[in-house]
Amino acid sequence: MRKLLATLVFVVMFVATAATLNQRRTLKLESDEIAKDEVVVSGSTLRYDSLQLSLKTIPRAQQLYTVAKKSVGRWAKLFTVIKIEESGADGKNSWYAKKYANLTGMRFPGKGRKTTAIRSGHNYYAVFNNWYDCMVDFGHYMEVMDGLFEKKYGRPARDEYEMINFMFGSFNVHGKWKRDVTWLLRNFNYK
């Protein structure tokens, strides 16, 4: 009887230990999945999916597009091509991109629009703490543009081309800008 009781206690403890370890493993997997699906900024580092990027250095366009898909959403492609047009391709960043972390040529907004800009710089260009803040600010700007488009046309914009046509004149007034951004959209090869 004692042997049976000892074996039963052993089996119960074994099952309880296995269940506890499995629960810890499940919690760890869930926290890893959450971390992979969220943009996490810690100090001067950004982590998203399999990327770990410095906020002090402007990433390549492909990396920006990967983060923008989560942070900017539907307009990630538009963000990326405007970044290339406004502040240059990989490694050839404009003065505003380097000095102000302003990748998209955003002006400091007036009252009424949410912003991550910390101040206004030369020619009213927005100054950001880092490139990711610029990306988030572009997302805020696009929320306003979405609302204005829907108010005017009674429906959301179908695609980036329709939005570029709508933004032309307010975001940028130069025909060359519109032609360049349209060309970049047509030749967009990021995944």
N, C-alpha and C positions, 0 to 999 in steps of 0.2 A: 504494500500500500504506500509506503514511504517513497519507494522508487517511482511509482506512478504519479504521486503528488509532485515530486521533484521534477519529473519529466514534463508534467503539465505546467508548472511554474516556469520552467525553461522555455517551453514553446510560447507561452503567453508573453514573456519578456522579449523573445526573439521577434515575434509578430509586432509587438509595440515598437521596438527599435527600428524594424524595417519600415513601418508606417511613418514614423517620425523622419527617418532619412528620406523617404520618398516625398514627404510633404516639403521638406527643406529644398530638395532638388526641384520640385515643381515651382516653388516660390522663386528660386533662383532663375529658372527658365523664364517665368513670367516677367521678372524684373529685367532680364536681358532683352526680351522682346519689346518691352516698353522703351528701354533705352535705345534700341535700334530704330524704333519708329518715331522718336522725338528728337528734336534739335536740342542739344544740351550744351550750354555755355558755362564753362568753369574757368575762371580767371581769364587768361588770354588764349584759351583753346576752345574750339567748337567741335563737338562730336555729333555725327549723324550717320546712321547706317554703318558702313565700314570706313567712313572718313574721319580723320582727326586733323583739323586744320587750325593753323595759327590765325588769330584775329588781327595780328600785326602785319601779316603779309597777304596781299591780294591773291587768292587762288586762281587756278586756271579756269577757263570758261566752262569746261565740262564739270568741274567740281562745283562751281557756282550754280550751274543748272541743276545738279543733283540736290543741293541744299534748297534751291529756290522751288523745286517741285513740292517740297513740304511747306516752306515758309510763305511763298507767294501763291502757290496753288496753280490755278488755271492760267495765270499770266506768267509762269516761270520762263517759258520760251521768249516771251516779249521782254522780260527783264534781261535775259541773257543777251539778246541781240541789241537792245538799247545800250547795255553795258559795253558791248564790243564797239558800237558806233560812237558812243559818247566818251569813253575813256580808253579805248584801244584793245587790241587783241592780247593774247597771253604774253606777259612779260613786257609789253609796251604800253604801260599805263600812263594816263595823262597826269598833269601836274595836280589837277583837282582830285583825282583818284588817290594819288600818293599823299598829298598834303591834307586833304579834307576827308579822305575815305569815302568820297562821293563818286560812286561808280557810274551813275546814270544821269548826271547833270541836273540833279534835283535842285530847285531853288528853295530857299527857306520859305515855308508856307506862312500865309497870313493866319489870322484867327479863324477858328472853326474846323481845322483839319488836325487830326491826331498826327503827331510826328515823333520820331526818335532823334531828330537833329538836336544838337546841343547849342548851336548858335548860327548866325549868318556870317558868311565870309565875304571875300572879294566878289563884287557884282551880285551880291545876294545869294550866292551858292550856299547850300546847306552844308554844315560841317557836322560830321558824325564821329563818334568814338572809334568805330571800326567798320569794316566793310559789311558785316552782318547787320548792323543797325541801319545802314543804307538800304539793304535788301528788305528789311522789315518796313522801313519808311515807304519804299516803293509799293509794297503791298497795301499800306494805308492809302496811298495816292490812288491805287487802282480800285480800291473799294469806292472811293468818291467818283472816279470815272465810270465805274459800273452803274452807280446810282444815277448819274447825270445822263448816261446813255439810255437807260431804261425810262427815265422821265421823258426824254425827248422822243424816243421811238416806241415806247410801250412794250419793249422786249429786251432781253439781254443781247449783247454783241455776239454774233455767231462765231467769230474767230479773231485772231490777232490782226489780220488785214483790215477788218472792219473797225477795230479799235484804233489802229494807227491812223486811219482816215478821220476818225472822230477826234483823236488827240492832236492831230496836225493843226497848227495854228495857235494852240494854247501851250502844249508841251514844247514844241519847237516850230518855228515859222519858216524854216529854210527848206526849199524843195529838194535840195541835195540830201538832207537828213531823211526825208520821207522815202526817196528813191533808195538810199543806202539801206535803211531799215527793212524796206520791202524786199530788197535783194537778199539781205541776210536771212530773213524769214524763209524765203524760197529755198535757200541753200543751207538751211539749218540741219546739221548732222549729229547733234548730241543725243545721247540716249538717257 
